[in-house]
Each structure stands twice: as C-alpha cells, then as structure tokens.
Amino acid sequence: MDKEKEVKTKKAFYKKGWFIAIVVIVAIIIIGLVITNINGKKIDWSEIELGEFIPEPDKKRGEIVTNTSDLATIYIENLSKEEYKDYVQKCIESGYTIDLEYESWDTVYGAFNEDGYSIRISYLEFEKEMSITLETPEKDDMKEIEWPTTGLGAMLPEPKSKLGNISWDNSTSFIVHIGDTTIDDYNEYVKTCESKGFTNDYSKSDKSYSAYNSEGYKLHLMYLGANVIEISLKAPEETTNTNTSTTPANTTTTTTETPNSNTTTNTENASSTTTASGIREDFKNAMDSYETFMNEYVDFMKKYKANPTDPTLISQYSSMLQKYTEQVSAFDKWDSSEMSTEEASYYLEVQTRVNQKLLEVSQ
C-alpha cells in the first residue's frame, strides 16, 4: 500500500459513524458520572451557598448537584452554545481571569479570581448542557506544615513555602498541596526534583510534570492555580502489592508496569522510534498514560459515588477534573491521519477498554 492510499484509508477509518459514536458516548458518560438524577426543575439561586460568588445564568432550569460551603456544582439544561459563551463572558467580567486553564474556551472555561475562588464551566454541545463548578480558595484550609523526615515525603525536596495541607502520607502514597507558590517557584521545584533523579519516562507541560526515579517511584507535580501546587509521590507496584495496610480512599489500585530506568520519554518531544509492532514508542506511551489515568479516574468516581459527601474526595475533585482535561488535551493532539494501521488498531483497543471501565460507574 503506497503512502497516499494508506493516509486516505486512515482518514476514512476515523470518519466512520461508529467511531464518532464511541467518542460521543465517552463524553456523555463522563458528565453523567457527576450529574445524576436530573429532573430539569427551575433553580432557586439563593439556595446555593456559594451563589454570591458566581453570576446567575439567564436560564436556570436544571439541578444543583453539589451544594456545600466549599463546593458548588450546578447543571443547566437546554442552553445554546451562544448562551454558554454569554455566561462565560459574565464570569470573566466578574473577575474570573487569573491562571486561565485554556487559551480557547470554545466548550470549557476555567480560571480563578483574585480571592482564589476557582470556576470551571463546561458545555456539551451534543446535549446542550452546561455544568458550573465553583470551589473556595484552597489556601483557606492550609496551615504551616513540617516537611516529613521519614516515609515517601522525605524522598522529595522541601518546597520553599511551608503553607500546605497533607492529604495522604503512608507507605504507598504521599499527596500534599502547597500554597504561596508562584508559577516561577513551581518551575524551580520541578528542576530541584529533576536533580533528585526524577527524570525517567518524564512527561512535561507548562503546568504539570510526571516522572519516575530509578527505583520506580512515580512523581507527579501540578500547578493548580492561584499560587497552589500539588505534589504526589507513589511507590512502585511491587511495593504496593506486598503492603498489607489499607489503601487510602483516593489512591489508585490500577496495576502499571514499573518503567525501565534507562528509558526517558518526553511526550512533547519524544523519539519517533517505531517498534517491531509498527507502533511508535511515543504514541504507545501516550495511549498507556491515557488509559492509566482513566482507570484512576474510574476508581476515584466509584469512591465518590459511594460517599459523595466525603470532604477528602470533594477536595480532590477539582484536581481530578484538571488532570482529566490535560489528558484529553494531550490525547487530542494526535493526528489520526498520521497513524499507522497498527497504531489505529491499538488506539481502538485502548478506547474499548476505557469505555468498559467507564461503564462500571455509569450504571
């Protein structure tokens, strides 16, 4: 098969209706995981505890999904795309313009205001539905902490700021949010972690960094916005599997392979080396990373559905959504016209497994 014919075949393959339907179903399922029991009633904005911090939309038929003093999630139905954009403009005029998540907000908008409140607005054009999520400033729940001198935390350099909140600290997982950390401070911290050996199989963007060290410990750093960062370190699977302690509510139990310490991959500037299977290494790494995260996402949502009032899970909700957005953004960068037949097949295998996992929490 010559190159021109191969490209045409792949383009036609990705235009088929059943493939498009899979993508649409995945989007609907994901929104459905959080938005449940919608009855389309008219919303009384005064009932929303955080209602004063966000503008009212012109249309208010839908449901208040989450309503606490820390988190508000509102669903609005029967909204045109123009009405969604008008609402985003209202939020911009209200001051939600700091640390923008997206250059373009065609269907998703996320930002902070100067007080640290964060808003995320998403629009599902297929269903004409809009969801609004508002969170109070995370720094309000922080205090001065002492950096661990034992355990997983002791493997990492101490951040410049001592203002923080340690969510998890056990033999398998360490998660902490640190405040008073600018984007420049975050970038310096990334460099310090690199100097500590966290450089294997790395993935780096403007606001996130993931890498393993030679022993298989996985580090994930993220600039969340409003001068808050997340630091996460997970033990290798062989350590996790032999541990008899209880796994925390928001840690993943997904089995992943410990990376080869001699392999270094950058998802943005990765080598295009093609393996014997006909699949580029950088492509396979991206697909595997996407699948691993979606497994983690499903595990999290199972726990969230089982206990939606758990404050620990609620505090992790925004971070999970941001990670999801990053994964989808990276996933969308792959041009289907440049995929080989083997890569297209592997793509569908991964997507099929992801769909099956999502169905576990969509019932």
C-alpha positions as MATLAB code, in Angstrom:
seq = 'MDKEKEVKTKKAFYKKGWFIAIVVIVAIIIIGLVITNINGKKIDWSEIELGEFIPEPDKKRGEIVTNTSDLATIYIENLSKEEYKDYVQKCIESGYTIDLEYESWDTVYGAFNEDGYSIRISYLEFEKEMSITLETPEKDDMKEIEWPTTGLGAMLPEPKSKLGNISWDNSTSFIVHIGDTTIDDYNEYVKTCESKGFTNDYSKSDKSYSAYNSEGYKLHLMYLGANVIEISLKAPEETTNTNTSTTPANTTTTTTETPNSNTTTNTENASSTTTASGIREDFKNAMDSYETFMNEYVDFMKKYKANPTDPTLISQYSSMLQKYTEQVSAFDKWDSSEMSTEEASYYLEVQTRVNQKLLEVSQ';
ca = [
       0.000    0.000    0.000;
       1.524    3.333   -1.045;
       1.635    6.324    1.323;
      -1.215    8.257   -0.300;
      -3.560    5.291   -0.203;
      -2.617    4.485    3.401;
      -3.382    8.049    4.541;
      -6.752    8.037    2.821;
      -7.648    4.734    4.437;
      -6.827    6.037    7.896;
      -8.767    9.265    7.416;
     -11.840    7.373    6.264;
     -11.498    4.995    9.211;
     -11.702    7.854   11.708;
     -14.690    9.402    9.990;
     -16.854    6.305   10.372;
     -20.036    6.848   12.346;
     -19.447    4.087   14.879;
     -16.070    5.553   15.838;
     -17.537    9.035   16.287;
     -20.347    7.488   18.347;
     -17.801    5.953   20.744;
     -16.202    9.351   21.349;
     -19.587   10.990   21.952;
     -20.676    8.201   24.318;
     -17.489    8.587   26.356;
     -18.121   12.332   26.737;
     -21.716   11.752   27.813;
     -20.733    9.032   30.303;
     -18.096   11.235   31.936;
     -20.530   14.077   32.505;
     -23.148   11.578   33.651;
     -20.810   10.289   36.354;
     -21.136   13.545   38.249;
     -24.539   14.788   37.100;
     -27.147   12.362   38.417;
     -30.911   12.376   38.949;
     -31.506   15.463   36.804;
     -35.148   16.485   36.799;
     -34.916   19.839   34.994;
     -36.558   21.931   37.725;
     -36.050   25.672   37.993;
     -33.116   26.535   40.231;
     -33.510   28.982   43.105;
     -30.099   30.682   43.031;
     -30.489   31.882   46.621;
     -30.320   28.246   47.775;
     -26.722   27.924   46.562;
     -24.361   28.532   49.488;
     -21.687   29.956   47.191;
     -24.178   31.615   44.864;
     -23.000   35.122   45.683;
     -19.562   34.368   44.243;
     -20.760   33.485   40.731;
     -23.119   35.304   38.361;
     -26.558   33.854   37.707;
     -27.128   32.453   34.225;
     -30.120   33.801   32.296;
     -31.547   30.287   32.134;
     -31.761   28.419   35.422;
     -33.510   25.137   34.621;
     -31.517   22.125   35.711;
     -30.297   20.969   39.120;
     -27.964   21.849   41.974;
     -25.789   18.725   42.138;
     -23.435   19.702   44.992;
     -24.178   22.489   47.441;
     -21.765   22.988   50.352;
     -19.830   25.884   51.820;
     -16.735   24.655   49.939;
     -18.075   23.387   46.630;
     -20.960   24.122   44.285;
     -21.787   22.104   41.173;
     -24.746   23.269   39.087;
     -26.183   21.714   35.965;
     -28.071   23.860   33.415;
     -30.018   22.278   30.553;
     -31.373   23.450   27.181;
     -28.640   26.018   26.641;
     -27.328   27.090   23.251;
     -23.625   27.492   22.668;
     -24.046   31.252   22.391;
     -25.795   31.307   25.765;
     -22.918   29.281   27.227;
     -20.442   31.821   25.839;
     -22.520   34.703   27.191;
     -22.342   33.137   30.643;
     -18.579   32.675   30.397;
     -18.324   36.364   29.487;
     -20.285   37.219   32.641;
     -17.796   35.239   34.706;
     -14.879   36.994   33.012;
     -16.429   40.373   33.828;
     -16.860   39.156   37.426;
     -13.089   38.698   37.710;
     -12.504   35.031   36.867;
      -9.498   35.693   34.650;
      -6.467   34.524   36.666;
      -4.458   31.406   35.738;
      -6.616   30.534   32.757;
      -6.684   26.814   32.021;
      -7.332   27.188   28.300;
      -6.300   29.575   25.565;
      -9.599   28.879   23.841;
     -12.842   28.359   25.756;
     -14.975   27.010   22.962;
     -16.570   24.376   25.221;
     -14.632   24.589   28.525;
     -13.550   27.554   30.633;
     -11.570   27.502   33.862;
      -9.992   30.310   35.892;
      -9.540   31.850   39.350;
     -10.457   35.258   40.704;
      -8.128   37.428   42.789;
      -9.501   35.936   46.028;
      -8.594   32.402   44.941;
     -12.062   31.110   44.071;
     -11.908   28.755   41.089;
     -14.594   28.240   38.476;
     -14.878   25.624   35.750;
     -17.617   25.783   33.139;
     -18.103   23.058   30.556;
     -20.565   22.826   27.677;
     -21.702   19.634   25.981;
     -22.930   20.842   22.612;
     -24.443   17.497   21.637;
     -26.793   17.629   24.649;
     -26.996   21.449   25.003;
     -25.979   21.139   28.642;
     -23.707   23.299   30.802;
     -22.130   22.447   34.145;
     -20.685   25.001   36.568;
     -18.256   24.066   39.347;
     -17.084   26.590   41.934;
     -14.568   25.917   44.699;
     -13.484   28.095   47.599;
      -9.789   29.070   47.873;
      -7.763   26.025   48.824;
      -5.370   28.146   50.862;
      -8.198   28.726   53.367;
      -7.749   25.112   54.533;
      -3.959   25.307   54.722;
      -1.657   25.807   57.658;
       2.079   25.822   58.277;
       3.355   22.265   57.978;
       6.561   20.433   58.827;
       8.004   18.571   55.849;
       8.231   14.808   56.538;
      11.618   13.449   57.553;
      10.525    9.814   57.069;
       8.432    7.961   54.515;
       7.758    8.936   50.905;
       7.723   12.677   51.611;
      11.322   12.509   52.820;
      12.364   11.372   49.313;
      11.347   14.749   47.882;
      12.910   18.192   48.269;
      11.166   20.535   50.676;
       9.212   23.321   48.905;
      10.062   26.951   49.608;
       6.630   27.626   51.117;
       5.604   25.944   54.372;
       1.891   26.696   53.888;
       0.161   23.488   52.925;
      -2.195   20.580   53.500;
      -1.006   16.954   53.509;
      -3.841   14.778   52.187;
      -2.122   11.380   52.291;
       1.035   10.129   53.926;
       1.554    6.382   54.125;
       3.833    3.696   52.700;
       2.205    3.708   49.249;
       1.188    7.305   48.579;
       2.116   10.859   49.552;
      -0.035   13.792   48.405;
       0.322   17.390   49.550;
      -0.963   20.749   48.324;
       1.335   23.735   48.893;
       0.216   27.380   48.842;
       2.050   30.673   48.352;
       3.864   29.147   45.365;
       4.073   31.151   42.151;
       4.451   29.541   38.744;
       8.146   30.513   38.850;
       8.504   28.818   42.253;
       6.794   25.747   40.786;
       9.229   25.609   37.861;
      12.173   25.857   40.250;
      10.726   22.990   42.292;
      10.451   20.865   39.140;
      14.157   21.456   38.473;
      15.026   20.507   42.047;
      13.081   17.243   41.699;
      14.874   16.523   38.426;
      18.181   16.949   40.214;
      16.974   14.341   42.732;
      16.708   11.771   39.957;
      13.043   12.032   38.889;
      13.740   12.110   35.171;
      12.801    8.671   33.791;
       9.837    8.391   31.385;
       9.047   12.011   32.049;
       6.080   13.986   30.741;
       6.160   17.764   30.964;
       3.815   20.643   30.145;
       3.564   24.263   31.258;
       1.768   23.321   34.470;
       2.467   19.644   35.100;
       5.396   17.266   35.387;
       5.447   13.483   35.828;
       8.478   11.203   36.080;
       9.890    8.102   37.728;
      13.165    7.695   39.543;
      15.484    4.716   39.020;
      13.683    2.744   41.750;
      10.262    3.098   40.096;
       8.748    5.740   42.371;
       6.367    7.947   40.391;
       6.307   11.705   40.956;
       3.526   13.977   39.724;
       3.684   17.760   40.103;
       0.980   20.200   39.059;
       0.455   23.927   39.264;
      -3.248   24.113   40.153;
      -3.559   27.900   40.007;
      -3.896   30.761   42.493;
      -0.348   30.014   43.719;
      -1.204   26.443   44.770;
       0.661   23.336   43.619;
       0.062   19.617   44.098;
       2.904   17.203   44.872;
       2.221   13.476   44.602;
       4.565   10.511   45.006;
       3.548    6.859   44.627;
       5.532    3.769   45.491;
       6.294    1.126   42.842;
       3.665   -1.571   42.292;
       5.823   -4.320   43.782;
       5.942   -2.268   46.993;
       2.231   -1.562   46.904;
       1.261   -5.188   46.246;
       3.228   -6.513   49.214;
       1.867   -3.873   51.561;
      -0.884   -5.118   53.877;
      -2.129   -1.705   55.023;
      -5.411   -0.266   53.844;
      -5.240    1.757   50.635;
      -6.496    5.371   51.093;
      -9.853    6.293   49.588;
      -8.475    8.367   46.733;
      -5.438    6.334   45.693;
      -5.473    4.201   42.592;
      -5.097    0.421   42.684;
      -4.538    0.188   38.950;
      -1.621   -2.073   38.078;
       1.018   -0.418   35.918;
       4.419   -1.582   34.783;
       7.448   -0.161   36.528;
       9.389    1.728   33.860;
      12.825    0.797   32.643;
      15.221    3.113   34.440;
      17.246    3.523   31.260;
      14.311    4.871   29.271;
      13.493    8.578   29.125;
      10.461    9.803   27.197;
       9.134   13.303   26.725;
       5.544   13.274   25.436;
       6.076   16.598   23.670;
       9.489   15.909   22.090;
       9.593   12.126   22.249;
      11.552    9.950   19.940;
       9.573    8.676   16.977;
      11.265    5.285   17.125;
       8.959    2.601   15.768;
       8.979   -0.778   17.468;
       8.725   -4.153   15.751;
       4.952   -3.994   16.248;
       4.722   -0.975   13.929;
       3.763    1.382   16.788;
       5.848    4.435   17.666;
       7.158    4.447   21.235;
       5.900    7.958   21.962;
       2.433    7.027   20.654;
       2.233    3.904   22.827;
       3.437    5.818   25.891;
       0.719    8.436   25.318;
      -2.003    5.791   24.914;
      -0.834    3.903   28.012;
      -0.692    7.111   30.055;
      -4.238    7.977   28.969;
      -5.536    4.516   29.904;
      -3.764    4.543   33.265;
      -5.304    7.876   34.163;
      -8.810    6.827   33.072;
      -8.515    3.763   35.300;
      -7.534    6.071   38.159;
     -10.442    8.367   37.297;
     -12.944    5.489   37.412;
     -11.571    4.262   40.732;
     -11.965    7.763   42.138;
     -15.535    8.124   40.835;
     -16.557    4.791   42.369;
     -15.498    6.095   45.764;
     -17.110    9.475   45.088;
     -20.433    7.879   44.129;
     -20.324    5.678   47.227;
     -19.704    8.650   49.518;
     -20.332   11.995   47.731;
     -20.171   13.971   50.981;
     -16.668   12.793   51.909;
     -14.730   16.082   52.287;
     -11.463   14.411   51.299;
     -12.915   13.217   47.994;
     -14.542   16.599   47.393;
     -11.181   18.309   47.880;
      -9.663   16.013   45.238;
     -12.495   16.511   42.741;
     -11.164   19.675   41.090;
      -7.681   18.213   40.768;
      -9.080   15.115   39.069;
     -11.010   17.259   36.587;
      -7.909   19.272   35.785;
      -5.881   16.107   35.243;
      -8.670   14.787   33.025;
      -8.581   17.976   30.951;
      -4.818   17.666   30.495;
      -5.106   14.030   29.422;
      -7.830   14.800   26.883;
      -5.872   17.780   25.556;
      -2.756   15.657   25.057;
      -4.864   12.875   23.546;
      -6.463   15.262   21.038;
      -3.060   16.338   19.708;
      -2.595   13.010   17.958;
      -3.491   13.393   14.285;
      -5.374   10.333   13.092;
      -4.134   10.899    9.537;
      -0.577   10.208   10.710;
      -1.344    6.929   12.474;
      -0.278    3.616   11.012;
      -2.778    0.781   10.753;
      -1.223   -0.860   13.824;
      -1.490    2.391   15.800;
      -5.120    2.870   14.825;
      -5.840   -0.669   15.998;
      -4.075   -0.087   19.327;
      -5.944    3.201   19.749;
      -9.270    1.346   19.459;
      -8.119   -1.359   21.879;
      -7.314    1.279   24.492;
     -10.540    3.187   23.882;
     -12.600   -0.014   24.136;
     -11.034   -0.899   27.489;
     -11.580    2.661   28.719;
     -15.238    2.523   27.661;
     -15.709   -0.725   29.566;
     -14.176    0.834   32.684;
     -16.427    3.885   32.406;
     -19.485    1.673   32.203;
     -18.635    0.370   35.682;
     -19.633    3.730   37.173;
     -22.344    4.775   34.723;
     -24.920    2.211   35.856;
];
